[in-house]
Every structure is written in structure tokens, then in C-alpha cells.
Amino acid sequence: MLSLRAFLFCAALVMALPCGAQTVTYRWVDSTGKTVFSDQPPAPGIQYEEIKKGLGLENDQQLPYATRQAAEKYPVTLYTTARCTETCANARTLLNGRGIPFSEKMITRQDEYAEIAKEMGSESFVPGLKVGTQKFPGFESAAWNNLLDLAGYPKTAPYGSRQSGAFSQ
């Protein structure tokens, strides 16, 4: 009888969970033949593909409690461009290696770049990291680790953690 009660409780719990929100990443090939990933659609007339990824309660519940608390108080944003390859890959590897959920902002327009450069306080900020309200232009692993440590993020990813970022699909 106990196993029937446990089964009914689990079934009721699953039915009560709301559906998670989705994020959309756009992918297209630019005029030079390079593949571009962005969180914003390309200019009208350019063929693109939408890559949808669910985020929300079901993914958040798989994160450790400390990570969920840090992500709620100090969300992490990684700023990249299409031309940033190796350094941005190293930045993603650092964040994913620590199991940190982050959003990636792919900068595609010059005016958008100038606005974020002003906010970051540096003209050459890519890749840039924002943890809560703290910002760090450029990739320097020791400085990034310090920001993440101060925000309460774990030093290593838990077993089976999912990767974040534009190339996590």
C-alpha cells in the first residue's frame, strides 16, 4: 500500500509542475559564409533557424541549492561576438566547468557593441562577464573565478550538470 501512495504522490507532483519558459537562439550564415549564433534575429530577408531551449522550473530543480541561490541573486551573463572564437570558447569552458548557469549575449550590431562597451568601461571587453551588477571586461580566469566565488557559485560542476551558452545544444 505504501508504494501505491508514493506513486500517487509522485504523479500528483508531476502534474502540478508548471511548464518552463523557453529561450530562443537564432542561427544563420552571414554574407562572408560564417555561421552566426545570436539571441536576436538577423536583419529582415536573411534566412535563419530558431533553436529553442526550455529553461525554467524543471532545469532549475536539477541545480544544487547553492547554485540556484547564487543564480537568483547574481545572474551571470557572458558577452561575446561572432568573431570571438578561442577566447570565448575558453570563457564558456570555465563557466560550464564550474556548473554555472549563464546566458550568452551575442553582440551583432555596432551600436549595441558601443553601448555595452560603455557599460563595461572598456572598448575591448569581449568576452565580457557580468555577475549580478559586477562586470569584468576581457577574459582573465583568476578575476572571473574571484567574481564567481564572491557570488557563491560552486568551484566545480556537479556530476551530470548541463552546459549553458550559445553552443550548448
TIVO-2410 file (N, C-alpha, C; in nm, 3 decimals):
# residues 169
REC num residu      c1      c2      c3 atome chaine
REC   1      M   0.082  -0.120   0.000     N      A
REC   1      M   0.000   0.000   0.000    CA      A
REC   1      M   0.086   0.126   0.000     C      A
REC   2      L   0.201   0.116   0.065     N      A
REC   2      L   0.290   0.231   0.073    CA      A
REC   2      L   0.340   0.270  -0.066     C      A
REC   3      S   0.372   0.172  -0.151     N      A
REC   3      S   0.424   0.204  -0.283    CA      A
REC   3      S   0.316   0.268  -0.370     C      A
REC   4      L   0.189   0.232  -0.352     N      A
REC   4      L   0.081   0.295  -0.426    CA      A
REC   4      L   0.067   0.442  -0.385     C      A
REC   5      R   0.079   0.470  -0.256     N      A
REC   5      R   0.073   0.607  -0.208    CA      A
REC   5      R   0.189   0.690  -0.263     C      A
REC   6      A   0.308   0.632  -0.264     N      A
REC   6      A   0.425   0.703  -0.317    CA      A
REC   6      A   0.406   0.731  -0.466     C      A
REC   7      F   0.352   0.632  -0.538     N      A
REC   7      F   0.328   0.650  -0.682    CA      A
REC   7      F   0.226   0.762  -0.705     C      A
REC   8      L   0.117   0.763  -0.632     N      A
REC   8      L   0.015   0.866  -0.648    CA      A
REC   8      L   0.069   1.004  -0.610     C      A
REC   9      F   0.152   1.011  -0.506     N      A
REC   9      F   0.212   1.138  -0.468    CA      A
REC   9      F   0.303   1.191  -0.580     C      A
REC  10      C   0.386   1.104  -0.636     N      A
REC  10      C   0.476   1.145  -0.745    CA      A
REC  10      C   0.397   1.189  -0.868     C      A
REC  11      A   0.292   1.116  -0.900     N      A
REC  11      A   0.210   1.151  -1.015    CA      A
REC  11      A   0.144   1.288  -0.995     C      A
REC  12      A   0.093   1.313  -0.875     N      A
REC  12      A   0.031   1.442  -0.846    CA      A
REC  12      A   0.134   1.554  -0.852     C      A
REC  13      L   0.253   1.528  -0.804     N      A
REC  13      L   0.360   1.628  -0.807    CA      A
REC  13      L   0.398   1.664  -0.950     C      A
REC  14      V   0.412   1.564  -1.035     N      A
REC  14      V   0.447   1.588  -1.175    CA      A
REC  14      V   0.337   1.667  -1.246     C      A
REC  15      M   0.214   1.637  -1.218     N      A
REC  15      M   0.102   1.707  -1.281    CA      A
REC  15      M   0.094   1.853  -1.235     C      A
REC  16      A   0.142   1.882  -1.113     N      A
REC  16      A   0.132   2.016  -1.059    CA      A
REC  16      A   0.243   2.109  -1.109     C      A
REC  17      L   0.349   2.053  -1.166     N      A
REC  17      L   0.461   2.136  -1.211    CA      A
REC  17      L   0.422   2.218  -1.333     C      A
REC  18      P   0.452   2.348  -1.333     N      A
REC  18      P   0.422   2.430  -1.450    CA      A
REC  18      P   0.523   2.406  -1.561     C      A
REC  19      C   0.485   2.442  -1.681     N      A
REC  19      C   0.576   2.430  -1.794    CA      A
REC  19      C   0.680   2.541  -1.784     C      A
REC  20      G   0.803   2.512  -1.823     N      A
REC  20      G   0.911   2.610  -1.817    CA      A
REC  20      G   0.909   2.704  -1.937     C      A
REC  21      A   0.974   2.818  -1.922     N      A
REC  21      A   0.986   2.914  -2.031    CA      A
REC  21      A   1.090   2.864  -2.130     C      A
REC  22      Q   1.089   2.920  -2.249     N      A
REC  22      Q   1.186   2.883  -2.350    CA      A
REC  22      Q   1.271   3.002  -2.387     C      A
REC  23      T   1.396   2.973  -2.417     N      A
REC  23      T   1.482   3.076  -2.474    CA      A
REC  23      T   1.505   3.040  -2.619     C      A
REC  24      V   1.528   3.141  -2.701     N      A
REC  24      V   1.546   3.118  -2.843    CA      A
REC  24      V   1.682   3.171  -2.885     C      A
REC  25      T   1.757   3.090  -2.956     N      A
REC  25      T   1.883   3.131  -3.017    CA      A
REC  25      T   1.862   3.124  -3.168     C      A
REC  26      Y   1.910   3.224  -3.238     N      A
REC  26      Y   1.897   3.230  -3.383    CA      A
REC  26      Y   2.030   3.193  -3.448     C      A
REC  27      R   2.023   3.117  -3.556     N      A
REC  27      R   2.143   3.075  -3.628    CA      A
REC  27      R   2.125   3.106  -3.776     C      A
REC  28      W   2.227   3.170  -3.836     N      A
REC  28      W   2.224   3.198  -3.979    CA      A
REC  28      W   2.366   3.209  -4.032     C      A
REC  29      V   2.378   3.211  -4.164     N      A
REC  29      V   2.507   3.226  -4.230    CA      A
REC  29      V   2.514   3.368  -4.285     C      A
REC  30      D   2.621   3.442  -4.248     N      A
REC  30      D   2.631   3.581  -4.293    CA      A
REC  30      D   2.688   3.587  -4.435     C      A
REC  31      S   2.705   3.709  -4.485     N      A
REC  31      S   2.748   3.728  -4.625    CA      A
REC  31      S   2.889   3.678  -4.652     C      A
REC  32      T   2.971   3.661  -4.547     N      A
REC  32      T   3.106   3.609  -4.566    CA      A
REC  32      T   3.114   3.458  -4.552     C      A
REC  33      G   2.999   3.395  -4.526     N      A
REC  33      G   2.995   3.250  -4.515    CA      A
REC  33      G   3.015   3.198  -4.373     C      A
REC  34      K   3.022   3.286  -4.274     N      A
REC  34      K   3.040   3.244  -4.135    CA      A
REC  34      K   2.904   3.220  -4.069     C      A
REC  35      T   2.897   3.116  -3.987     N      A
REC  35      T   2.775   3.087  -3.913    CA      A
REC  35      T   2.770   3.177  -3.791     C      A
REC  36      V   2.655   3.241  -3.771     N      A
REC  36      V   2.636   3.335  -3.661    CA      A
REC  36      V   2.528   3.281  -3.568     C      A
REC  37      F   2.555   3.284  -3.437     N      A
REC  37      F   2.457   3.250  -3.335    CA      A
REC  37      F   2.427   3.377  -3.258     C      A
REC  38      S   2.299   3.405  -3.233     N      A
REC  38      S   2.263   3.527  -3.160    CA      A
REC  38      S   2.132   3.505  -3.087     C      A
REC  39      D   2.110   3.588  -2.985     N      A
REC  39      D   1.983   3.585  -2.914    CA      A
REC  39      D   1.882   3.679  -2.978     C      A
REC  40      Q   1.923   3.748  -3.085     N      A
REC  40      Q   1.833   3.837  -3.158    CA      A
REC  40      Q   1.830   3.793  -3.305     C      A
REC  41      P   1.714   3.804  -3.370     N      A
REC  41      P   1.704   3.760  -3.510    CA      A
REC  41      P   1.787   3.849  -3.602     C      A
REC  42      P   1.827   3.795  -3.719     N      A
REC  42      P   1.904   3.875  -3.814    CA      A
REC  42      P   1.816   3.979  -3.883     C      A
REC  43      A   1.879   4.059  -3.966     N      A
REC  43      A   1.806   4.161  -4.042    CA      A
REC  43      A   1.700   4.094  -4.130     C      A
REC  44      P   1.593   4.166  -4.162     N      A
REC  44      P   1.489   4.108  -4.248    CA      A
REC  44      P   1.546   4.063  -4.382     C      A
REC  45      G   1.495   3.951  -4.431     N      A
REC  45      G   1.538   3.899  -4.560    CA      A
REC  45      G   1.646   3.793  -4.551     C      A
REC  46      I   1.705   3.774  -4.433     N      A
REC  46      I   1.810   3.673  -4.416    CA      A
REC  46      I   1.745   3.546  -4.361     C      A
REC  47      Q   1.775   3.433  -4.424     N      A
REC  47      Q   1.721   3.306  -4.377    CA      A
REC  47      Q   1.790   3.266  -4.248     C      A
REC  48      Y   1.713   3.220  -4.149     N      A
REC  48      Y   1.771   3.181  -4.022    CA      A
REC  48      Y   1.695   3.063  -3.964     C      A
REC  49      E   1.755   3.003  -3.863     N      A
REC  49      E   1.696   2.891  -3.792    CA      A
REC  49      E   1.680   2.929  -3.646     C      A
REC  50      E   1.566   2.896  -3.587     N      A
REC  50      E   1.544   2.920  -3.444    CA      A
REC  50      E   1.577   2.793  -3.368     C      A
REC  51      I   1.659   2.809  -3.265     N      A
REC  51      I   1.692   2.697  -3.180    CA      A
REC  51      I   1.629   2.726  -3.045     C      A
REC  52      K   1.529   2.648  -3.008     N      A
REC  52      K   1.458   2.672  -2.883    CA      A
REC  52      K   1.512   2.579  -2.776     C      A
REC  53      K   1.528   2.635  -2.659     N      A
REC  53      K   1.576   2.556  -2.546    CA      A
REC  53      K   1.492   2.591  -2.426     C      A
REC  54      G   1.434   2.492  -2.365     N      A
REC  54      G   1.350   2.516  -2.248    CA      A
REC  54      G   1.433   2.547  -2.126     C      A
REC  55      L   1.392   2.648  -2.056     N      A
REC  55      L   1.453   2.683  -1.928    CA      A
REC  55      L   1.339   2.704  -1.830     C      A
REC  56      G   1.362   2.678  -1.708     N      A
REC  56      G   1.258   2.703  -1.610    CA      A
REC  56      G   1.267   2.607  -1.495     C      A
REC  57      L   1.152   2.576  -1.438     N      A
REC  57      L   1.147   2.500  -1.314    CA      A
REC  57      L   1.213   2.364  -1.326     C      A
REC  58      E   1.187   2.291  -1.434     N      A
REC  58      E   1.241   2.157  -1.443    CA      A
REC  58      E   1.393   2.156  -1.449     C      A
REC  59      N   1.455   2.252  -1.514     N      A
REC  59      N   1.601   2.259  -1.519    CA      A
REC  59      N   1.657   2.317  -1.390     C      A
REC  60      D   1.591   2.416  -1.333     N      A
REC  60      D   1.639   2.478  -1.210    CA      A
REC  60      D   1.639   2.380  -1.095     C      A
REC  61      Q   1.543   2.289  -1.090     N      A
REC  61      Q   1.535   2.194  -0.981    CA      A
REC  61      Q   1.651   2.095  -0.984     C      A
REC  62      Q   1.717   2.079  -1.099     N      A
REC  62      Q   1.829   1.987  -1.108    CA      A
REC  62      Q   1.958   2.053  -1.059     C      A
REC  63      L   1.958   2.183  -1.043     N      A
REC  63      L   2.076   2.252  -0.993    CA      A
REC  63      L   2.086   2.237  -0.843     C      A
REC  64      P   2.208   2.232  -0.789     N      A
REC  64      P   2.221   2.230  -0.643    CA      A
REC  64      P   2.163   2.357  -0.582     C      A
REC  65      Y   2.122   2.347  -0.457     N      A
REC  65      Y   2.058   2.458  -0.390    CA      A
REC  65      Y   2.145   2.584  -0.391     C      A
REC  66      A   2.274   2.570  -0.360     N      A
REC  66      A   2.364   2.686  -0.355    CA      A
REC  66      A   2.375   2.753  -0.491     C      A
REC  67      T   2.376   2.675  -0.598     N      A
REC  67      T   2.384   2.730  -0.733    CA      A
REC  67      T   2.256   2.806  -0.768     C      A
REC  68      R   2.141   2.748  -0.732     N      A
REC  68      R   2.014   2.816  -0.757    CA      A
REC  68      R   2.008   2.949  -0.684     C      A
REC  69      Q   2.055   2.951  -0.557     N      A
REC  69      Q   2.053   3.075  -0.479    CA      A
REC  69      Q   2.144   3.180  -0.541     C      A
REC  70      A   2.265   3.139  -0.582     N      A
REC  70      A   2.359   3.233  -0.643    CA      A
REC  70      A   2.304   3.285  -0.775     C      A
REC  71      A   2.244   3.197  -0.855     N      A
REC  71      A   2.190   3.236  -0.986    CA      A
REC  71      A   2.072   3.332  -0.969     C      A
REC  72      E   1.996   3.316  -0.864     N      A
REC  72      E   1.883   3.405  -0.840    CA      A
REC  72      E   1.930   3.544  -0.797     C      A
REC  73      K   2.030   3.548  -0.710     N      A
REC  73      K   2.080   3.676  -0.660    CA      A
REC  73      K   2.177   3.744  -0.756     C      A
REC  74      Y   2.261   3.662  -0.822     N      A
REC  74      Y   2.367   3.716  -0.909    CA      A
REC  74      Y   2.368   3.642  -1.043     C      A
REC  75      P   2.272   3.673  -1.132     N      A
REC  75      P   2.270   3.605  -1.262    CA      A
REC  75      P   2.397   3.637  -1.342     C      A
REC  76      V   2.442   3.540  -1.420     N      A
REC  76      V   2.566   3.554  -1.496    CA      A
REC  76      V   2.534   3.573  -1.644     C      A
REC  77      T   2.597   3.674  -1.705     N      A
REC  77      T   2.583   3.699  -1.848    CA      A
REC  77      T   2.722   3.702  -1.910     C      A
REC  78      L   2.739   3.630  -2.020     N      A
REC  78      L   2.862   3.628  -2.096    CA      A
REC  78      L   2.839   3.707  -2.224     C      A
REC  79      Y   2.921   3.809  -2.249     N      A
REC  79      Y   2.910   3.890  -2.371    CA      A
REC  79      Y   3.013   3.840  -2.473     C      A
REC  80      T   2.966   3.808  -2.594     N      A
REC  80      T   3.053   3.758  -2.700    CA      A
REC  80      T   3.018   3.824  -2.833     C      A
REC  81      T   3.101   3.799  -2.932     N      A
REC  81      T   3.073   3.839  -3.070    CA      A
REC  81      T   3.099   3.718  -3.159     C      A
REC  82      A   3.055   3.727  -3.284     N      A
REC  82      A   3.074   3.616  -3.377    CA      A
REC  82      A   3.222   3.594  -3.409     C      A
REC  83      R   3.302   3.698  -3.402     N      A
REC  83      R   3.445   3.687  -3.434    CA      A
REC  83      R   3.530   3.635  -3.318     C      A
REC  84      C   3.475   3.633  -3.201     N      A
REC  84      C   3.547   3.584  -3.083    CA      A
REC  84      C   3.535   3.432  -3.080     C      A
REC  85      T   3.645   3.363  -3.105     N      A
REC  85      T   3.637   3.217  -3.115    CA      A
REC  85      T   3.707   3.149  -2.997     C      A
REC  86      E   3.839   3.145  -2.998     N      A
REC  86      E   3.912   3.069  -2.897    CA      A
REC  86      E   3.895   3.125  -2.757     C      A
REC  87      T   3.907   3.255  -2.742     N      A
REC  87      T   3.894   3.316  -2.609    CA      A
REC  87      T   3.753   3.297  -2.554     C      A
REC  88      C   3.653   3.314  -2.639     N      A
REC  88      C   3.514   3.294  -2.594    CA      A
REC  88      C   3.488   3.148  -2.561     C      A
REC  89      A   3.549   3.057  -2.636     N      A
REC  89      A   3.536   2.914  -2.606    CA      A
REC  89      A   3.598   2.885  -2.469     C      A
REC  90      N   3.712   2.946  -2.439     N      A
REC  90      N   3.775   2.929  -2.307    CA      A
REC  90      N   3.685   2.984  -2.197     C      A
REC  91      A   3.620   3.097  -2.224     N      A
REC  91      A   3.529   3.156  -2.125    CA      A
REC  91      A   3.411   3.063  -2.098     C      A
REC  92      R   3.351   3.008  -2.205     N      A
REC  92      R   3.240   2.914  -2.187    CA      A
REC  92      R   3.285   2.791  -2.110     C      A
REC  93      T   3.405   2.742  -2.142     N      A
REC  93      T   3.458   2.623  -2.074    CA      A
REC  93      T   3.475   2.649  -1.925     C      A
REC  94      L   3.524   2.766  -1.888     N      A
REC  94      L   3.540   2.799  -1.747    CA      A
REC  94      L   3.404   2.798  -1.677     C      A
REC  95      L   3.306   2.866  -1.736     N      A
REC  95      L   3.173   2.874  -1.673    CA      A
REC  95      L   3.107   2.736  -1.666     C      A
REC  96      N   3.111   2.661  -1.775     N      A
REC  96      N   3.050   2.527  -1.775    CA      A
REC  96      N   3.126   2.432  -1.684     C      A
REC  97      G   3.257   2.448  -1.673     N      A
REC  97      G   3.337   2.363  -1.585    CA      A
REC  97      G   3.303   2.382  -1.439     C      A
REC  98      R   3.251   2.498  -1.406     N      A
REC  98      R   3.207   2.524  -1.269    CA      A
REC  98      R   3.058   2.496  -1.251     C      A
REC  99      G   2.989   2.457  -1.359     N      A
REC  99      G   2.846   2.426  -1.349    CA      A
REC  99      G   2.760   2.549  -1.331     C      A
REC 100      I   2.803   2.661  -1.388     N      A
REC 100      I   2.732   2.787  -1.368    CA      A
REC 100      I   2.631   2.808  -1.480     C      A
REC 101      P   2.503   2.826  -1.445     N      A
REC 101      P   2.404   2.859  -1.548    CA      A
REC 101      P   2.425   3.004  -1.590     C      A
REC 102      F   2.437   3.028  -1.720     N      A
REC 102      F   2.460   3.165  -1.767    CA      A
REC 102      F   2.388   3.187  -1.899     C      A
REC 103      S   2.360   3.312  -1.925     N      A
REC 103      S   2.304   3.348  -2.055    CA      A
REC 103      S   2.417   3.411  -2.136     C      A
REC 104      E   2.413   3.388  -2.265     N      A
REC 104      E   2.515   3.443  -2.353    CA      A
REC 104      E   2.453   3.548  -2.443     C      A
REC 105      K   2.510   3.665  -2.441     N      A
REC 105      K   2.462   3.776  -2.524    CA      A
REC 105      K   2.559   3.793  -2.640     C      A
REC 106      M   2.515   3.754  -2.759     N      A
REC 106      M   2.596   3.766  -2.880    CA      A
REC 106      M   2.571   3.905  -2.937     C      A
REC 107      I   2.674   3.987  -2.942     N      A
REC 107      I   2.662   4.124  -2.991    CA      A
REC 107      I   2.684   4.125  -3.141     C      A
REC 108      T   2.585   4.176  -3.215     N      A
REC 108      T   2.592   4.172  -3.361    CA      A
REC 108      T   2.593   4.310  -3.425     C      A
REC 109      R   2.545   4.411  -3.353     N      A
REC 109      R   2.539   4.546  -3.411    CA      A
REC 109      R   2.641   4.638  -3.346     C      A
REC 110      Q   2.694   4.732  -3.424     N      A
REC 110      Q   2.796   4.824  -3.376    CA      A
REC 110      Q   2.743   4.915  -3.264     C      A
REC 111      D   2.619   4.962  -3.277     N      A
REC 111      D   2.563   5.049  -3.173    CA      A
REC 111      D   2.545   4.973  -3.041     C      A
REC 112      E   2.507   4.846  -3.053     N      A
REC 112      E   2.492   4.762  -2.935    CA      A
REC 112      E   2.630   4.738  -2.869     C      A
REC 113      Y   2.731   4.717  -2.951     N      A
REC 113      Y   2.868   4.698  -2.903    CA      A
REC 113      Y   2.914   4.823  -2.827     C      A
REC 114      A   2.891   4.940  -2.884     N      A
REC 114      A   2.933   5.065  -2.822    CA      A
REC 114      A   2.863   5.087  -2.688     C      A
REC 115      E   2.734   5.054  -2.683     N      A
REC 115      E   2.657   5.070  -2.559    CA      A
REC 115      E   2.711   4.980  -2.447     C      A
REC 116      I   2.738   4.854  -2.481     N      A
REC 116      I   2.788   4.759  -2.380    CA      A
REC 116      I   2.932   4.793  -2.343     C      A
REC 117      A   3.012   4.840  -2.440     N      A
REC 117      A   3.150   4.881  -2.410    CA      A
REC 117      A   3.150   4.994  -2.308     C      A
REC 118      K   3.057   5.087  -2.322     N      A
REC 118      K   3.047   5.199  -2.227    CA      A
REC 118      K   3.007   5.146  -2.089     C      A
REC 119      E   2.912   5.052  -2.087     N      A
REC 119      E   2.868   4.993  -1.960    CA      A
REC 119      E   2.981   4.914  -1.893     C      A
REC 120      M   3.060   4.842  -1.975     N      A
REC 120      M   3.169   4.760  -1.921    CA      A
REC 120      M   3.291   4.846  -1.884     C      A
REC 121      G   3.299   4.966  -1.939     N      A
REC 121      G   3.411   5.054  -1.908    CA      A
REC 121      G   3.536   5.025  -1.987     C      A
REC 122      S   3.522   4.956  -2.101     N      A
REC 122      S   3.638   4.923  -2.183    CA      A
REC 122      S   3.594   4.903  -2.327     C      A
REC 123      E   3.675   4.948  -2.420     N      A
REC 123      E   3.643   4.929  -2.562    CA      A
REC 123      E   3.664   4.784  -2.606     C      A
REC 124      S   3.765   4.719  -2.548     N      A
REC 124      S   3.790   4.579  -2.584    CA      A
REC 124      S   3.749   4.490  -2.466     C      A
REC 125      F   3.623   4.457  -2.460     N      A
REC 125      F   3.570   4.384  -2.346    CA      A
REC 125      F   3.531   4.241  -2.378     C      A
REC 126      V   3.538   4.200  -2.504     N      A
REC 126      V   3.489   4.068  -2.543    CA      A
REC 126      V   3.599   3.965  -2.523     C      A
REC 127      P   3.571   3.852  -2.457     N      A
REC 127      P   3.445   3.824  -2.389    CA      A
REC 127      P   3.436   3.901  -2.258     C      A
REC 128      G   3.317   3.940  -2.224     N      A
REC 128      G   3.294   4.013  -2.100    CA      A
REC 128      G   3.203   3.933  -2.009     C      A
REC 129      L   3.219   3.953  -1.881     N      A
REC 129      L   3.140   3.879  -1.782    CA      A
REC 129      L   3.068   3.977  -1.691     C      A
REC 130      K   2.941   3.948  -1.668     N      A
REC 130      K   2.862   4.025  -1.572    CA      A
REC 130      K   2.803   3.926  -1.472     C      A
REC 131      V   2.834   3.947  -1.344     N      A
REC 131      V   2.784   3.863  -1.236    CA      A
REC 131      V   2.705   3.954  -1.144     C      A
REC 132      G   2.573   3.946  -1.152     N      A
REC 132      G   2.488   4.041  -1.079    CA      A
REC 132      G   2.510   4.178  -1.139     C      A
REC 133      T   2.562   4.272  -1.059     N      A
REC 133      T   2.591   4.406  -1.110    CA      A
REC 133      T   2.740   4.428  -1.134     C      A
REC 134      Q   2.822   4.329  -1.097     N      A
REC 134      Q   2.967   4.339  -1.116    CA      A
REC 134      Q   3.003   4.300  -1.259     C      A
REC 135      K   3.096   4.375  -1.319     N      A
REC 135      K   3.135   4.350  -1.458    CA      A
REC 135      K   3.286   4.334  -1.466     C      A
REC 136      F   3.330   4.249  -1.560     N      A
REC 136      F   3.472   4.236  -1.585    CA      A
REC 136      F   3.494   4.226  -1.736     C      A
REC 137      P   3.565   4.326  -1.794     N      A
REC 137      P   3.591   4.323  -1.938    CA      A
REC 137      P   3.709   4.232  -1.970     C      A
REC 138      G   3.697   4.155  -2.077     N      A
REC 138      G   3.805   4.066  -2.118    CA      A
REC 138      G   3.805   3.938  -2.035     C      A
REC 139      F   3.879   3.840  -2.085     N      A
REC 139      F   3.884   3.710  -2.017    CA      A
REC 139      F   4.012   3.697  -1.937     C      A
REC 140      E   3.996   3.687  -1.808     N      A
REC 140      E   4.106   3.660  -1.717    CA      A
REC 140      E   4.051   3.562  -1.614     C      A
REC 141      S   4.091   3.437  -1.624     N      A
REC 141      S   4.029   3.331  -1.544    CA      A
REC 141      S   4.035   3.357  -1.394     C      A
REC 142      A   4.146   3.409  -1.343     N      A
REC 142      A   4.156   3.434  -1.198    CA      A
REC 142      A   4.054   3.538  -1.153     C      A
REC 143      A   4.039   3.645  -1.230     N      A
REC 143      A   3.943   3.750  -1.195    CA      A
REC 143      A   3.800   3.697  -1.206     C      A
REC 144      W   3.773   3.621  -1.311     N      A
REC 144      W   3.639   3.565  -1.328    CA      A
REC 144      W   3.607   3.469  -1.213     C      A
REC 145      N   3.703   3.383  -1.177     N      A
REC 145      N   3.680   3.290  -1.067    CA      A
REC 145      N   3.656   3.365  -0.937     C      A
REC 146      N   3.727   3.473  -0.915     N      A
REC 146      N   3.707   3.554  -0.795    CA      A
REC 146      N   3.566   3.611  -0.790     C      A
REC 147      L   3.517   3.668  -0.902     N      A
REC 147      L   3.381   3.720  -0.906    CA      A
REC 147      L   3.278   3.611  -0.877     C      A
REC 148      L   3.298   3.496  -0.937     N      A
REC 148      L   3.204   3.384  -0.920    CA      A
REC 148      L   3.209   3.330  -0.777     C      A
REC 149      D   3.329   3.324  -0.718     N      A
REC 149      D   3.342   3.280  -0.579    CA      A
REC 149      D   3.268   3.375  -0.484     C      A
REC 150      L   3.286   3.504  -0.506     N      A
REC 150      L   3.220   3.604  -0.421    CA      A
REC 150      L   3.068   3.597  -0.431     C      A
REC 151      A   3.019   3.556  -0.547     N      A
REC 151      A   2.874   3.544  -0.566    CA      A
REC 151      A   2.819   3.415  -0.507     C      A
REC 152      G   2.907   3.323  -0.467     N      A
REC 152      G   2.862   3.198  -0.404    CA      A
REC 152      G   2.843   3.082  -0.500     C      A
REC 153      Y   2.897   3.093  -0.620     N      A
REC 153      Y   2.887   2.982  -0.715    CA      A
REC 153      Y   2.985   2.871  -0.679     C      A
REC 154      P   2.953   2.745  -0.715     N      A
REC 154      P   3.042   2.634  -0.682    CA      A
REC 154      P   3.172   2.642  -0.762     C      A
REC 155      K   3.277   2.579  -0.709     N      A
REC 155      K   3.406   2.579  -0.777    CA      A
REC 155      K   3.413   2.473  -0.887     C      A
REC 156      T   3.331   2.369  -0.875     N      A
REC 156      T   3.327   2.265  -0.978    CA      A
REC 156      T   3.183   2.230  -1.010     C      A
REC 157      A   3.163   2.179  -1.129     N      A
REC 157      A   3.028   2.140  -1.172    CA      A
REC 157      A   2.989   2.009  -1.107     C      A
REC 158      P   2.864   1.996  -1.064     N      A
REC 158      P   2.819   1.868  -1.010    CA      A
REC 158      P   2.808   1.766  -1.122     C      A
REC 159      Y   2.815   1.641  -1.087     N      A
REC 159      Y   2.806   1.533  -1.186    CA      A
REC 159      Y   2.676   1.545  -1.265     C      A
REC 160      G   2.685   1.538  -1.397     N      A
REC 160      G   2.568   1.541  -1.483    CA      A
REC 160      G   2.511   1.679  -1.509     C      A
REC 161      S   2.584   1.785  -1.474     N      A
REC 161      S   2.530   1.919  -1.496    CA      A
REC 161      S   2.523   1.950  -1.644     C      A
REC 162      R   2.427   2.034  -1.680     N      A
REC 162      R   2.407   2.072  -1.820    CA      A
REC 162      R   2.484   2.198  -1.852     C      A
REC 163      Q   2.531   2.206  -1.976     N      A
REC 163      Q   2.606   2.323  -2.018    CA      A
REC 163      Q   2.513   2.437  -2.058     C      A
REC 164      S   2.564   2.558  -2.045     N      A
REC 164      S   2.491   2.679  -2.084    CA      A
REC 164      S   2.565   2.743  -2.202     C      A
REC 165      G   2.505   2.846  -2.258     N      A
REC 165      G   2.569   2.921  -2.366    CA      A
REC 165      G   2.513   2.890  -2.502     C      A
REC 166      A   2.560   2.963  -2.601     N      A
REC 166      A   2.508   2.954  -2.738    CA      A
REC 166      A   2.535   2.819  -2.803     C      A
REC 167      F   2.643   2.752  -2.764     N      A
REC 167      F   2.681   2.627  -2.831    CA      A
REC 167      F   2.650   2.505  -2.746     C      A
REC 168      S   2.560   2.516  -2.654     N      A
REC 168      S   2.530   2.405  -2.563    CA      A
REC 168      S   2.430   2.307  -2.622     C      A
REC 169      Q   2.370   2.337  -2.737     N      A
REC 169      Q   2.268   2.250  -2.795    CA      A
REC 169      Q   2.329   2.120  -2.840     C      A
***
